[in-house]
């Protein structure tokens, strides 16, 4: 009996041909395909500027720099998120301040953030956890009058919708991931989007060691103009390759079909798991999720989650523990300023079910059968 994986990227011959074409072109580093991917992604979101980078973590790092966050500042973040969200805050010398989340969506709310705002708060990182859109409007209304910036961590949310627009479309700064666990993948890679042209230009310089003239522009210059670059601030090597961007362009065209299929499968999970007492993640009132992670909150009567995962593994189902809680990990233990009961409930009692474009109904029936048996 074959094991059903938790995720398989939807990659095929079209992506392989696009990558091969980039290789044959002789331009494999950051170049014209990266610029094309940036334009296409910005158009998809309806934002003026998108800057391709090496990962969502580097996108968050640059976004915080762009927001003016630095040593001595505080940034409110959810603990209920991959540790990179908090780590990006430490990269700029600021302090991550952990807020609790809504137990239904897994996201920050104005009510969970407000008690943690201080005169040192420079930003809030609002995560669209597992693809569930955060209520960005409520957070911005709370935070921006205080002179702070809401940075949207949309790592999981390409294809999700917030109040009729693609997630991140209204954010001052937003960061996206193209890791293989995400719907749209380039293997590794990320994107930071923003509304301000001068800021976008600065982020492009920062991703390339702070160069005043990009390597692509220098190579493209035919008369020698623009070949002498300067380095006016310390930058980073956060570039995306043209090979990755070529794959990303194909993936972006497939994104609507990916979302539609995952939503169809998630709804079928909901129907088949009815009566188990578990609660499957769902759309919030203000938008729709792409179901990047199809997480199930186990009922109180269920066995320990570890035992459930072991039973699923024995049945050939590769599920995963739910989203982590950063404040329980060694680098951040003991730093939470307030209790985080919803975070600890969700991280301790949820698991992620297999969900990907090629999942068949027969495989899904096997998953559901294994879950029902594990729950007793």
VOBA-1610 file (N, C-alpha, C; in pm, whole numbers, padded with zeros to 5 digits, always signed):
BEGIN
Unk+00085-00119+00000Unk+00000+00000+00000Unk+00088+00124+00000Unk+00070+00211-00099Unk+00151+00331-00108Unk+00109+00432-00001Unk+00206+00510+00045Unk+00177+00615+00142Unk+00124+00738+00071Unk+00019+00798+00126Unk-00037+00921+00072Unk+00039+01037+00134Unk+00113+01116+00056Unk+00190+01227+00113Unk+00100+01342+00155Unk+00154+01430+00236Unk+00076+01545+00281Unk+00068+01651+00172Unk+00166+01654+00082Unk+00169+01756-00023Unk+00254+01710-00139Unk+00209+01734-00262Unk+00289+01716-00383Unk+00272+01842-00467Unk+00380+01911-00502Unk+00364+02028-00589Unk+00308+01988-00725Unk+00229+02076-00785Unk+00175+02051-00919Unk+00276+02104-01021Unk+00373+02021-01052Unk+00479+02055-01148Unk+00475+01953-01261Unk+00501+01999-01383Unk+00494+01909-01496Unk+00585+01950-01610Unk+00552+01902-01729Unk+00636+01923-01846Unk+00649+02070-01882Unk+00544+02148-01860Unk+00551+02289-01896Unk+00655+02362-01812Unk+00661+02332-01682Unk+00763+02392-01597Unk+00902+02345-01638Unk+00915+02216-01673Unk+01045+02163-01714Unk+01094+02231-01841Unk+01004+02253-01936Unk+01042+02319-02060Unk+01081+02464-02036Unk+01007+02532-01948Unk+01038+02671-01917Unk+01176+02683-01852Unk+01207+02592-01760Unk+01338+02594-01695Unk+01448+02563-01796Unk+01422+02466-01884Unk+01522+02432-01985Unk+01547+02548-02080Unk+01442+02620-02116Unk+01457+02735-02204Unk+01544+02842-02138Unk+01525+02861-02007Unk+01609+02958-01936Unk+01755+02914-01938Unk+01780+02785-01919Unk+01916+02734-01923Unk+01977+02753-02061Unk+01900+02719-02165Unk+01951+02732-02302Unk+01979+02878-02339Unk+01908+02971-02276Unk+01927+03113-02308Unk+02064+03164-02267Unk+02127+03092-02174Unk+02256+03137-02123Unk+02246+03235-02007Unk+02121+03280-01977Unk+02102+03373-01865Unk+02025+03298-01757Unk+02097+03253-01655Unk+02033+03172-01551Unk+02024+03246-01419Unk+02103+03351-01398Unk+02095+03430-01276Unk+01979+03528-01287Unk+01969+03619-01190Unk+01860+03718-01193Unk+01869+03801-01321Unk+01760+03799-01398Unk+01762+03869-01526Unk+01624+03897-01580Unk+01604+03884-01711Unk+01477+03925-01772Unk+01357+03844-01727Unk+01375+03716-01698Unk+01260+03636-01654Unk+01217+03674-01512Unk+01312+03712-01429Unk+01276+03761-01296Unk+01193+03887-01308Unk+01235+03979-01393Unk+01159+04103-01414Unk+01019+04073-01468Unk+01008+03976-01559Unk+00878+03939-01613Unk+00788+03877-01505Unk+00847+03793-01421Unk+00772+03731-01313Unk+00723+03837-01215Unk+00807+03935-01184Unk+00767+04043-01096Unk+00646+04119-01153Unk+00652+04151-01281Unk+00541+04224-01344Unk+00413+04142-01342Unk+00424+04013-01374Unk+00306+03927-01378Unk+00246+03910-01239Unk+00330+03894-01138Unk+00280+03875-01002Unk+00213+04002-00951Unk+00274+04117-00979Unk+00214+04244-00939Unk+00079+04264-01007Unk+00071+04230-01134Unk-00056+04243-01206Unk-00162+04151-01147Unk-00122+04029-01112Unk-00216+03934-01050Unk-00274+03990-00921Unk-00190+04054-00841Unk-00235+04107-00712Unk-00304+04242-00725Unk-00276+04313-00834Unk-00327+04449-00848Unk-00248+04548-00766Unk-00115+04523-00753Unk-00027+04615-00680Unk+00072+04675-00778Unk+00127+04791-00747Unk+00219+04855-00842Unk+00358+04793-00849Unk+00404+04729-00738Unk+00544+04685-00734Unk+00557+04549-00668Unk+00638+04463-00729Unk+00674+04333-00672Unk+00822+04311-00693Unk+00889+04264-00590Unk+01034+04245-00592Unk+01063+04099-00558Unk+01119+04025-00654Unk+01147+03884-00634Unk+01274+03866-00551Unk+01268+03769-00459Unk+01382+03743-00370Unk+01399+03593-00353Unk+01493+03555-00268Unk+01533+03415-00256Unk+01441+03331-00168Unk+01360+03394-00083Unk+01269+03321+00005Unk+01171+03419+00067Unk+01068+03366+00132Unk+00977+03455+00205Unk+01046+03513+00328Unk+01138+03439+00387Unk+01211+03491+00502Unk+01290+03615+00464Unk+01359+03611+00349Unk+01432+03729+00305Unk+01335+03840+00265Unk+01218+03804+00213Unk+01117+03905+00182Unk+01071+03976+00309Unk+01048+03901+00417Unk+01010+03962+00544Unk+01121+04051+00599Unk+01244+04004+00587Unk+01358+04083+00634Unk+01362+04219+00562Unk+01352+04216+00430Unk+01354+04340+00353Unk+01232+04427+00383Unk+01116+04364+00402Unk+00995+04440+00432Unk+01010+04516+00564Unk+01069+04452+00664Unk+01089+04520+00792Unk+01189+04634+00779Unk+01294+04614+00700Unk+01386+04723+00675Unk+01313+04837+00605Unk+01230+04802+00507Unk+01153+04903+00436Unk+01056+04978+00525Unk+01008+04911+00629Unk+00916+04974+00724Unk+00990+05056+00830Unk+01121+05057+00823Unk+01199+05138+00917Unk+01220+05074+01052Unk+01204+04943+01062Unk+01220+04874+01190Unk+01368+04849+01216Unk+01410+04874+01340Unk+01551+04855+01373Unk+01571+04826+01521Unk+01694+04829+01567Unk+01725+04798+01707Unk+01646+04886+01804Unk+01594+04821+01908Unk+01516+04892+02009Unk+01368+04896+01980Unk+01328+04862+01857Unk+01186+04862+01823Unk+01121+04730+01864Unk+00989+04733+01872Unk+00911+04612+01897Unk+00821+04585+01777Unk+00803+04458+01747Unk+00715+04415+01638Unk+00622+04308+01693Unk+00493+04333+01687Unk+00395+04234+01733Unk+00378+04127+01626Unk+00389+04002+01666Unk+00379+03889+01573Unk+00294+03780+01638Unk+00234+03694+01557Unk+00171+03575+01615Unk+00278+03472+01650Unk+00265+03410+01764Unk+00349+03293+01791Unk+00305+03177+01702Unk+00176+03173+01671Unk+00119+03064+01590Unk+00159+03086+01444Unk+00284+03055+01412Unk+00338+03074+01278Unk+00472+03005+01270Unk+00516+02977+01149Unk+00650+02923+01133Unk+00749+03021+01193Unk+00857+02969+01251Unk+00949+03050+01330Unk+01014+03162+01249Unk+01013+03153+01117Unk+01073+03258+01034Unk+01007+03393+01057Unk+00878+03395+01092Unk+00810+03523+01116Unk+00876+03598+01230Unk+00901+03531+01341Unk+00970+03595+01454Unk+01117+03618+01424Unk+01180+03523+01355Unk+01323+03537+01327Unk+01353+03663+01245Unk+01266+03695+01149Unk+01289+03813+01067Unk+01297+03940+01152Unk+01219+03942+01259Unk+01222+04057+01350Unk+01359+04066+01418Unk+01412+03952+01460Unk+01542+03953+01528Unk+01653+03992+01430Unk+01637+03962+01301Unk+01741+03997+01204Unk+01767+04147+01199Unk+01664+04227+01223Unk+01681+04373+01217Unk+01709+04432+01356Unk+01729+04344+01454Unk+01764+04390+01589Unk+01646+04430+01674Unk+01524+04404+01626Unk+01404+04440+01702Unk+01359+04322+01789Unk+01256+04345+01868Unk+01205+04244+01962Unk+01071+04192+01914Unk+01057+04060+01890Unk+00925+04006+01858Unk+00839+03996+01983Unk+00718+04051+01975Unk+00624+04049+02087Unk+00508+03959+02044Unk+00490+03849+02116Unk+00395+03747+02072Unk+00252+03778+02116Unk+00162+03778+02019Unk+00019+03796+02045Unk-00054+03666+02019Unk-00168+03650+02083Unk-00252+03533+02060Unk-00331+03551+01930Unk-00397+03444+01889Unk-00472+03445+01763Unk-00617+03406+01789Unk-00698+03432+01690Unk-00837+03387+01693Unk-00838+03235+01680Unk-00913+03167+01763Unk-00908+03021+01766Unk-00971+02959+01642Unk-01055+03033+01571Unk-01119+02980+01452Unk-01032+02996+01328Unk-00974+03115+01310Unk-00895+03141+01189Unk-00747+03114+01206Unk-00697+03117+01330Unk-00554+03105+01353Unk-00478+03233+01325Unk-00550+03346+01313Unk-00486+03472+01277Unk-00496+03576+01389Unk-00405+03674+01383Unk-00414+03790+01471Unk-00544+03865+01446Unk-00592+03932+01550Unk-00704+04024+01538Unk-00667+04153+01611Unk-00745+04258+01587Unk-00721+04382+01658Unk-00730+04361+01809Unk-00823+04274+01852Unk-00841+04250+01996Unk-00721+04180+02058Unk-00655+04090+01984Unk-00539+04021+02041Unk-00412+04106+02035Unk-00409+04201+01942Unk-00290+04283+01924Unk-00289+04405+02016Unk-00404+04468+02034Unk-00410+04597+02102Unk-00343+04598+02239Unk-00363+04497+02325Unk-00300+04503+02458Unk-00147+04504+02456Unk-00088+04468+02343Unk+00057+04456+02335Unk+00124+04576+02268Unk+00046+04671+02222Unk+00104+04788+02158Unk+00163+04882+02262Unk+00283+04931+02234Unk+00351+05025+02322Unk+00409+05138+02238Unk+00473+05232+02302Unk+00534+05342+02228Unk+00652+05295+02145Unk+00700+05173+02172Unk+00812+05117+02094Unk+00766+05033+01977Unk+00635+05010+01963Unk+00584+04927+01853Unk+00604+04999+01721Unk+00681+04938+01633Unk+00707+04998+01502Unk+00631+04927+01391Unk+00595+04799+01416Unk+00525+04723+01312Unk+00449+04607+01375Unk+00354+04556+01298Unk+00283+04431+01330Unk+00295+04343+01207Unk+00335+04218+01225Unk+00336+04123+01114Unk+00209+04040+01123Unk+00121+04057+01026Unk-00007+03987+01021Unk+00006+03869+00925Unk-00004+03748+00978Unk+00014+03626+00899Unk-00122+03576+00849Unk-00128+03540+00722Unk-00245+03470+00666Unk-00220+03321+00686Unk-00250+03272+00807Unk-00204+03141+00847Unk-00268+03029+00765Unk-00184+02947+00706Unk-00232+02835+00626Unk-00313+02878+00505Unk-00303+03005+00468Unk-00380+03058+00356Unk-00509+03126+00395Unk-00545+03122+00524Unk-00667+03190+00569Unk-00639+03340+00576Unk-00714+03423+00502Unk-00682+03566+00501Unk-00706+03632+00635Unk-00606+03708+00680Unk-00620+03785+00803Unk-00710+03905+00774Unk-00780+03956+00876Unk-00862+04076+00861Unk-00771+04198+00866Unk-00709+04227+00753Unk-00608+04333+00748Unk-00667+04469+00779Unk-00789+04495+00738Unk-00849+04627+00759Unk-00856+04663+00907Unk-00901+04568+00988Unk-00913+04594+01131Unk-00778+04622+01195Unk-00675+04548+01153Unk-00542+04569+01210Unk-00484+04703+01166Unk-00502+04738+01041Unk-00447+04865+00994Unk-00516+04983+01063Unk-00647+04971+01083Unk-00719+05079+01152Unk-00669+05098+01294Unk-00626+04991+01357Unk-00573+04998+01493Unk-00430+05050+01496Unk-00347+05002+01405Unk-00202+05020+01414Unk-00154+05147+01346Unk-00205+05176+01228Unk-00148+05287+01150Unk-00164+05424+01215Unk-00276+05453+01285Unk-00283+05583+01353Unk-00175+05602+01460Unk-00114+05492+01504Unk-00006+05500+01603Unk+00131+05517+01536Unk+00132+05529+01404Unk+00258+05548+01333Unk+00333+05420+01304Unk+00270+05306+01320Unk+00333+05177+01292Unk+00281+05121+01160Unk+00352+05022+01108Unk+00319+04961+00979Unk+00271+04819+00999Unk+00168+04780+00926Unk+00127+04640+00921Unk+00194+04575+00801Unk+00281+04478+00827Unk+00346+04399+00723Unk+00268+04268+00712Unk+00222+04236+00593Unk+00144+04113+00577Unk+00235+03997+00538Unk+00240+03895+00623Unk+00313+03772+00594Unk+00216+03680+00521Unk+00216+03691+00389Unk+00126+03614+00304Unk+00197+03492+00247Unk+00290+03437+00324Unk+00370+03323+00277Unk+00285+03213+00218Unk+00174+03184+00284Unk+00089+03071+00244Unk-00028+03110+00155Unk-00042+03238+00123Unk-00173+03288+00080Unk-00187+03324-00067Unk-00093+03290-00153Unk-00114+03316-00295Unk-00240+03243-00342Unk-00335+03317-00396Unk-00462+03257-00439Unk-00575+03277-00340Unk-00547+03322-00219Unk-00652+03353-00123Unk-00708+03493-00151Unk-00827+03520-00096Unk-00897+03645-00127Unk-00937+03714+00002Unk-00915+03847+00006Unk-00957+03930+00119Unk-01049+04040+00068Unk-01174+04035+00109Unk-01274+04135+00070Unk-01274+04162-00081Unk-01274+04053-00157Unk-01288+04061-00302Unk-01160+04085-00379Unk-01047+04101-00309Unk-00919+04124-00376Unk-00818+04017-00336Unk-00721+03989-00424Unk-00617+03893-00385Unk-00549+03937-00256Unk-00520+03841-00170Unk-00454+03870-00043Unk-00323+03944-00070Unk-00301+04049+00007Unk-00182+04132-00009Unk-00200+04250-00100Unk-00313+04255-00171Unk-00334+04360-00270Unk-00344+04500-00213Unk-00382+04510-00086Unk-00395+04643-00024Unk-00288+04670+00081Unk-00200+04575+00105Unk-00099+04590+00211Unk+00008+04690+00171Unk+00057+04766+00270Unk+00169+04854+00245Unk+00292+04773+00205Unk+00312+04660+00272Unk+00419+04566+00242Unk+00366+04425+00266Unk+00393+04335+00174Unk+00351+04196+00191Unk+00461+04104+00140Unk+00472+03987+00202Unk+00576+03891+00167Unk+00512+03756+00133Unk+00563+03690+00030Unk+00509+03563-00020Unk+00619+03459-00029Unk+00578+03332-00014Unk+00670+03220-00025Unk+00638+03136-00147Unk+00744+03085-00212Unk+00728+02992-00324Unk+00797+02859-00294Unk+00798+02824-00165Unk+00851+02695-00120Unk+00761+02583-00175Unk+00813+02461-00192Unk+00731+02352-00247Unk+00606+02317-00168Unk+00598+02354-00039Unk+00476+02329+00036Unk+00365+02429+00002Unk+00399+02534-00072Unk+00300+02635-00109Unk+00236+02597-00242Unk+00122+02661-00275Unk+00057+02629-00401Unk+00145+02663-00519Unk+00192+02787-00523Unk+00277+02837-00631Unk+00421+02820-00587Unk+00497+02735-00657Unk+00633+02708-00613Unk+00735+02735-00722Unk+00851+02782-00681Unk+00967+02792-00769Unk+01083+02709-00712Unk+01051+02615-00624Unk+01151+02536-00553Unk+01184+02604-00423Unk+01253+02713-00428Unk+01267+02811-00320Unk+01241+02946-00384Unk+01220+03048-00304Unk+01197+03180-00361Unk+01087+03253-00286Unk+01079+03383-00310Unk+00978+03464-00245Unk+00956+03593-00320Unk+00866+03674-00269Unk+00833+03803-00331Unk+00792+03898-00220Unk+00836+04024-00231Unk+00787+04129-00144Unk+00718+04232-00233Unk+00597+04272-00194Unk+00522+04369-00271Unk+00504+04496-00190Unk+00491+04608-00260Unk+00471+04735-00191Unk+00399+04832-00283Unk+00353+04942-00224Unk+00276+05042-00297Unk+00361+05159-00345Unk+00484+05172-00293Unk+00566+05290-00315Unk+00682+05259-00409Unk+00696+05337-00515Unk+00799+05312-00614Unk+00940+05332-00563Unk+00961+05436-00483Unk+01094+05461-00429Unk+01137+05348-00336Unk+01041+05298-00257Unk+01072+05187-00167Unk+01104+05061-00247Unk+01028+05034-00354Unk+01054+04916-00437Unk+01195+04923-00497Unk+01235+05041-00542Unk+01369+05058-00598Unk+01475+05029-00493Unk+01451+05074-00370Unk+01547+05048-00263Unk+01555+04899-00232Unk+01441+04831-00228Unk+01441+04688-00199Unk+01514+04611-00308Unk+01501+04655-00433Unk+01575+04589-00541Unk+01725+04607-00524Unk+01767+04724-00477Unk+01910+04743-00451Unk+01956+04656-00334Unk+01875+04653-00228Unk+01915+04578-00108Unk+01926+04428-00135Unk+01842+04375-00224Unk+01848+04230-00250Unk+01975+04193-00327Unk+02045+04294-00383Unk+02162+04270-00467Unk+02282+04348-00414Unk+02311+04325-00285Unk+02429+04381-00219Unk+02426+04533-00208Unk+02313+04596-00234Unk+02306+04741-00229Unk+02357+04808-00355Unk+02371+04736-00465Unk+02422+04793-00590Unk+02330+04904-00641Unk+02390+05013-00685Unk+02311+05121-00743Unk+02260+05085-00882Unk+02330+04996-00952Unk+02291+04949-01085Unk+02293+04797-01081Unk+02184+04734-01119Unk+02177+04588-01110Unk+02273+04523-01209Unk+02310+04399-01179Unk+02398+04324-01270Unk+02334+04309-01407Unk+02202+04286-01410Unk+02133+04270-01538Unk+02140+04398-01621Unk+02120+04513-01558Unk+02127+04640-01631Unk+02268+04668-01680Unk+02369+04635-01599Unk+02507+04657-01642Unk+02543+04572-01763Unk+02498+04446-01762Unk+02528+04358-01875Unk+02451+04400-02000Unk+02332+04459-01979Unk+02251+04498-02094Unk+02298+04627-02159Unk+02377+04708-02087Unk+02423+04836-02141Unk+02517+04812-02258Unk+02487+04875-02374Unk+02565+04851-02495Unk+02674+04955-02517Unk+02662+05071-02453Unk+02758+05178-02477Unk+02848+05203-02357Unk+02842+05113-02259Unk+02925+05129-02141Unk+02863+05214-02033Unk+02750+05279-02064Unk+02685+05363-01964Unk+02626+05277-01854Unk+02640+05325-01733Unk+02578+05256-01621Unk+02655+05136-01571Unk+02776+05114-01625Unk+02852+04995-01584Unk+02919+05012-01447Unk+02941+05135-01406Unk+03009+05158-01278Unk+02905+05178-01169Unk+02887+05074-01087Unk+02789+05082-00980Unk+02854+05133-00852Unk+02771+05183-00762Unk+02816+05222-00629Unk+02738+05141-00526Unk+02787+05142-00403Unk+02724+05068-00294Unk+02700+05167-00181Unk+02579+05220-00174Unk+02550+05330-00083Unk+02500+05285+00054Unk+02462+05158+00068Unk+02425+05102+00198Unk+02451+04953+00195Unk+02459+04894+00312Unk+02486+04750+00320Unk+02364+04674+00271Unk+02387+04586+00176Unk+02278+04506+00121Unk+02299+04358+00146Unk+02228+04277+00070Unk+02226+04132+00093Unk+02227+04060-00041Unk+02256+03932-00037Unk+02246+03850-00158Unk+02115+03771-00150Unk+02006+03835-00191Unk+01872+03776-00178Unk+01808+03758-00316Unk+01888+03732-00418Unk+01836+03729-00554Unk+01764+03598-00587Unk+01667+03608-00677Unk+01603+03493-00740Unk+01671+03468-00874Unk+01674+03344-00920Unk+01734+03312-01049Unk+01628+03316-01160Unk+01674+03331-01284Unk+01583+03327-01398Unk+01521+03188-01416Unk+01593+03085-01375Unk+01537+02949-01384Unk+01415+02939-01293Unk+01427+02988-01170Unk+01313+02988-01077Unk+01198+03072-01131Unk+01230+03189-01184Unk+01126+03278-01233Unk+01052+03217-01352Unk+01123+03145-01437Unk+01059+03078-01550Unk+00955+02978-01502Unk+00990+02903-01398Unk+00895+02809-01339Unk+00779+02885-01275Unk+00811+02995-01206Unk+00708+03073-01140Unk+00605+03129-01235Unk+00646+03169-01355Unk+00552+03222-01454Unk+00451+03115-01496Unk+00497+02993-01512Unk+00405+02883-01546Unk+00311+02856-01429Unk+00367+02852-01309Unk+00287+02824-01189Unk+00179+02931-01168Unk+00214+03056-01194Unk+00118+03164-01175Unk-00003+03147-01266Unk+00020+03099-01387Unk-00093+03075-01479Unk-00182+02961-01430Unk-00125+02866-01356Unk-00200+02751-01306Unk-00268+02778-01171Unk-00236+02891-01108Unk-00282+02917-00971Unk-00434+02909-00956Unk-00515+02970-01044Unk-00661+02959-01025Unk-00711+02815-01024Unk-00656+02731-01110Unk-00697+02590-01111Unk-00654+02519-00984Unk-00536+02552-00933Unk-00490+02493-00807Unk-00586+02526-00693Unk-00622+02653-00683Unk-00711+02695-00574Unk-00846+02628-00586Unk-00901+02625-00706Unk-01034+02564-00725Unk-01034+02417-00684Unk-00930+02344-00724Unk-00923+02201-00691Unk-00908+02180-00541Unk-00823+02259-00475Unk-00802+02242-00332Unk-00929+02276-00254Unk-01000+02377-00299Unk-01124+02412-00230Unk-01228+02302-00248Unk-01232+02242-00363Unk-01324+02131-00387Unk-01292+02013-00296Unk-01163+01979-00285Unk-01123+01867-00201Unk-01146+01898-00053Unk-01120+02022-00011Unk-01141+02059+00128Unk-01288+02049+00167Unk-01376+02090+00076Unk-01519+02080+00105Unk-01561+01933+00116Unk-01501+01848+00035Unk-01531+01705+00044Unk-01482+01649+00177Unk-01363+01692+00223Unk-01317+01653+00357Unk-01420+01693+00462Unk-01470+01815+00449Unk-01565+01866+00549Unk-01689+01776+00556Unk-01738+01736+00440Unk-01857+01650+00436Unk-01827+01512+00493Unk-01712+01456+00458Unk-01680+01319+00499Unk-01641+01309+00647Unk-01592+01421+00703Unk-01551+01419+00843Unk-01660+01469+00938Unk-01775+01502+00884Unk-01887+01546+00968Unk-01922+01437+01069Unk-01946+01480+01191Unk-01983+01386+01296Unk-01867+01331+01375Unk-01742+01365+01336Unk-01627+01317+01413Unk-01599+01404+01535Unk-01654+01525+01537Unk-01625+01618+01644Unk-01507+01707+01615Unk-01434+01677+01507Unk-01321+01762+01469Unk-01370+01884+01392Unk-01286+01987+01387Unk-01323+02110+01315Unk-01218+02140+01210Unk-01263+02144+01085Unk-01174+02173+00974Unk-01166+02323+00952Unk-01048+02373+00919Unk-01032+02514+00890Unk-01128+02555+00779Unk-01177+02679+00784Unk-01280+02723+00689Unk-01258+02869+00652Unk-01336+02917+00555Unk-01330+03057+00514Unk-01375+03148+00627Unk-01307+03261+00648Unk-01359+03363+00740Unk-01465+03446+00670Unk-01533+03530+00745Unk-01639+03613+00687Unk-01586+03713+00586Unk-01459+03752+00599Unk-01405+03859+00515Unk-01325+03808+00395Unk-01332+03678+00365Unk-01256+03632+00249Unk-01263+03482+00231Unk-01176+03431+00146Unk-01172+03287+00118Unk-01028+03239+00118Unk-01008+03117+00164Unk-00876+03059+00176Unk-00842+02973+00055Unk-00713+02961+00026Unk-00667+02870-00079Unk-00643+02729-00026Unk-00663+02707+00104Unk-00639+02579+00171Unk-00495+02532+00147Unk-00400+02624+00164Unk-00261+02582+00157Unk-00233+02474+00261Unk-00288+02491+00379Unk-00285+02385+00481Unk-00428+02352+00519Unk-00462+02225+00508Unk-00597+02180+00547Unk-00585+02122+00688Unk-00595+02213+00789Unk-00573+02165+00925Unk-00704+02133+00996Unk-00696+02029+01076Unk-00810+01976+01150Unk-00782+01989+01299Unk-00872+02057+01371Unk-00863+02064+01516Unk-00931+01941+01574Unk-00856+01861+01648Unk-00909+01736+01702Unk-01010+01764+01813Unk-01111+01679+01826Unk-01208+01697+01934Unk-01144+01667+02070Unk-01206+01719+02174Unk-01153+01698+02309Unk-01148+01550+02346Unk-01236+01471+02285Unk-01243+01328+02318Unk-01140+01245+02244Unk-01064+01309+02152Unk-00967+01234+02071Unk-00847+01193+02154Unk-00778+01089+02112Unk-00651+01053+02178Unk-00548+01164+02160Unk-00435+01149+02226Unk-00324+01242+02208Unk-00290+01254+02060Unk-00255+01376+02017Unk-00229+01396+01874Unk-00117+01306+01823Unk-00014+01286+01904Unk+00094+01198+01862Unk+00045+01059+01830Unk-00049+01009+01912Unk-00106+00877+01886Unk-00187+00877+01758Unk-00261+00985+01732Unk-00340+00995+01608Unk-00247+00994+01487Unk-00139+01074+01493Unk-00045+01078+01382Unk+00021+00942+01360Unk+00052+00871+01467Unk+00112+00738+01455Unk+00015+00641+01389Unk-00113+00647+01427Unk-00212+00560+01366Unk-00229+00591+01217Unk-00226+00719+01183Unk-00237+00757+01042Unk-00116+00707+00964Unk+00002+00718+01021Unk+00122+00670+00954Unk+00115+00519+00931Unk+00064+00446+01030Unk+00049+00301+01015Unk-00049+00267+00904Unk-00145+00357+00879Unk-00243+00336+00773Unk-00197+00390+00638Unk-00073+00438+00631Unk-00020+00488+00505Unk-00063+00629+00472Unk-00093+00708+00575Unk-00133+00847+00556Unk-00029+00938+00621Unk+00033+01023+00542Unk+00138+01111+00592Unk+00079+01246+00631Unk+00023+01255+00750Unk-00025+01382+00804Unk+00090+01452+00876Unk+00067+01573+00920Unk+00168+01649+00992Unk+00107+01714+01116Unk+00191+01747+01212Unk+00143+01823+01327Unk+00092+01959+01278Unk+00009+02024+01358Unk-00041+02156+01320Unk+00069+02261+01322Unk+00030+02384+01292Unk+00126+02494+01286Unk+00195+02509+01421Unk+00324+02541+01418Unk+00403+02549+01540Unk+00370+02676+01618Unk+00415+02680+01742Unk+00406+02799+01827Unk+00549+02841+01859Unk+00591+02955+01804Unk+00731+02997+01816Unk+00771+03020+01961Unk+00677+03066+02045Unk+00715+03098+02184Unk+00746+02975+02266Unk+00717+02856+02213Unk+00749+02732+02283Unk+00884+02674+02239Unk+00944+02734+02136Unk+01073+02688+02087Unk+01186+02755+02166Unk+01302+02689+02169Unk+01412+02731+02257Unk+01452+02879+02245Unk+01464+02935+02123Unk+01511+03074+02117Unk+01415+03174+02180Unk+01287+03138+02192Unk+01187+03235+02238Unk+01115+03191+02366Unk+01158+03082+02426Unk+01093+03036+02549Unk+01103+03142+02658Unk+00991+03166+02725Unk+00988+03259+02836Unk+00975+03404+02796Unk+00958+03432+02666Unk+00951+03572+02623Unk+00807+03622+02606Unk+00709+03533+02605Unk+00570+03577+02586Unk+00527+03664+02704Unk+00468+03780+02674Unk+00429+03875+02777Unk+00288+03851+02829Unk+00208+03778+02753Unk+00070+03750+02792Unk+00043+03602+02767Unk-00056+03544+02834Unk-00093+03406+02802Unk-00140+03395+02658Unk-00114+03278+02598Unk-00151+03254+02459Unk-00233+03125+02448Unk-00352+03124+02509Unk-00427+02999+02517Unk-00474+02945+02381Unk-00521+03032+02292Unk-00567+02984+02161Unk-00450+02927+02082Unk-00337+02994+02087Unk-00217+02945+02018Unk-00179+02806+02068Unk-00178+02788+02199Unk-00134+02660+02254Unk-00235+02550+02229Unk-00363+02585+02225Unk-00465+02485+02189Unk-00446+02441+02045Unk-00434+02537+01955Unk-00426+02504+01812Unk-00298+02428+01779Unk-00186+02469+01838Unk-00060+02403+01805Unk-00052+02263+01866Unk-00123+02241+01974Unk-00117+02112+02041Unk-00221+02012+01997Unk-00333+02059+01940Unk-00446+01969+01910Unk-00486+01969+01764Unk-00402+02023+01676Unk-00439+02023+01534Unk-00338+01942+01453Unk-00383+01895+01339Unk-00294+01826+01245Unk-00332+01866+01103Unk-00239+01849+01012Unk-00257+01889+00872Unk-00280+01763+00788Unk-00391+01763+00715Unk-00429+01649+00632Unk-00369+01662+00491Unk-00348+01548+00424Unk-00299+01554+00286Unk-00395+01633+00196Unk-00341+01724+00119Unk-00421+01802+00024Unk-00329+01855-00085Unk-00355+01813-00207Unk-00277+01860-00322Unk-00359+01835-00448Unk-00316+01896-00557Unk-00397+01901-00679Unk-00431+01760-00731Unk-00335+01669-00724Unk-00353+01536-00782Unk-00417+01436-00686Unk-00455+01478-00565Unk-00518+01386-00470Unk-00648+01334-00529Unk-00664+01202-00532Unk-00785+01143-00587Unk-00889+01123-00479Unk-01013+01107-00519Unk-01119+01082-00421Unk-01096+00949-00349Unk-01041+00852-00420Unk-01012+00724-00356Unk-00907+00742-00247Unk-00803+00820-00275Unk-00702+00848-00172Unk-00763+00926-00056Unk-00848+01022-00089Unk-00912+01101+00016Unk-01000+01014+00104Unk-01069+00918+00045Unk-01149+00824+00124Unk-01061+00744+00220Unk-00942+00707+00174Unk-00848+00637+00263Unk-00806+00725+00381Unk-00779+00852+00351Unk-00740+00945+00458Unk-00852+00956+00560Unk-00973+00975+00512Unk-01088+00993+00602Unk-01110+00866+00685Unk-01101+00754+00621Unk-01116+00628+00695Unk-01014+00612+00804Unk-00889+00651+00774Unk-00782+00641+00873Unk-00805+00740+00988Unk-00852+00861+00955Unk-00880+00960+01060Unk-00992+00910+01152Unk-01098+00860+01092Unk-01211+00810+01173Unk-01166+00696+01263Unk-01084+00606+01211Unk-01037+00494+01293Unk-00947+00544+01406Unk-00861+00642+01376Unk-00770+00694+01478Unk-00844+00769+01589Unk-00957+00832+01552Unk-01035+00903+01652Unk-01127+00810+01733Unk-01131+00684+01692Unk-01207+00585+01770Unk-01355+00591+01749
//
